[in-house]
Amino acid sequence: MLNRKRFLTMAALAAFAIAGFPGGMHAQSSGTVLKAAELQALIPASVFYRGQSATTQLRNSGGVKFSDGYYVLSVLVDTGGYSTSVAEKYQGYFITEVPITIGGQKLPAGVYGMGFVADNKFIVTDVGGHDVFMVADATDSDLKRPMPLQVTSDAGGGFRLYKGRQYVKFSR
C-alpha cells in the first residue's frame, strides 16, 4: 500500500508529464506565431557568428512561442563585414529553445546561422560557420505579400519560415 506522501509525489510527477513540462512524456507542439511587438522584446540588437558581431534586422524577424513557454526565433542579419563565402549561407540567426525538426532533419536546442541558398536549399550552420545540415526548401507562388523574413502557421501542422516566397517547414 502506498503512503500518502509517496502517492502525492507520484501524482505530481504524473501531472507534470501529462502537462508536457520539460522531461515530461508529451512535448507541447502547439504554439502561436509572435507579433512584431513581442519580437522586439526578444530579438537581440546584434549577434555573434563566425568571429564577428552582426546587427540584426528586427523588422525582418519572426518566431513562435510554444504552449509550454519555449521559443523559436529567427532574424535576418546585416552581413556586410563577412566574406562572400560566409555571407552566401549566413543570412540570418536562428534560436531554438527546444529540439525541432526542419525539413525532416532534427535540430537540437541552440543558436545557429541559417540561409536560403542556391538550388532551392535551406542551410543551417553552427555559430562557427560549420554546416549542420541542408534541406530542400519550397516556393509558395500563392503568397500574396512576400516579406524578407516571416514565420506563419502551416495548414498541415507546424510552422513555416519564409524568406520571400521560399520556405521550410518546422515543428517540434
Residue, then its C-alpha position, 0 to 999 in steps of 0.5 A: m500500500l502506498n503512503r500518502k506522501r509517496f502517492l502525492t509525489m507520484a501524482a505530481l510527477a504524473a501531472f507534470a508529464i501529462a502537462g508536457f513540462p520539460g522531461g515530461m512524456h508529451a512535448q507541447s507542439s502547439g504554439t502561436v506565431l509572435k507579433a512584431a511587438e513581442l519580437q522586439a522584446l526578444i530579438p537581440a540588437s546584434v549577434f555573434y557568428r563566425g568571429q564577428s558581431a552582426t546587427t540584426q534586422l528586427r523588422n525582418s524577424g519572426g518566431v513562435k512561442f510554444s504552449d509550454g513557454y519555449y521559443v523559436l526565433s529567427v532574424l535576418v542579419d546585416t552581413g556586410g563585414y563577412s566574406t562572400s563565402v560566409a555571407e552566401k549561407y549566413q543570412g540570418y540567426f536562428i534560436t531554438e529553445v527546444p529540439i525541432t525538426i526542419g525539413g525532416q532533419k532534427l535540430p537540437a536546442g541552440v543558436y545557429g546561422m541559417g540561409f536560403v541558398a542556391d538550388n532551392k536549399f535551406i542551410v543551417t550552420d553552427v555559430g562557427g560557420h560549420d554546416v549542420f545540415m541542408v534541406a530542400d526548401a519550397t516556393d509558395s507562388d500563392l503568397k500574396r505579400p512576400m516579406p524578407l523574413q516571416v514565420t506563419s502557421d502551416a495548414g498541415g501542422g507546424f510552422r513555416l519560415y519564409k524568406g520571400r516566397q521560399y520556405v521550410k517547414f518546422s515543428r517540434 
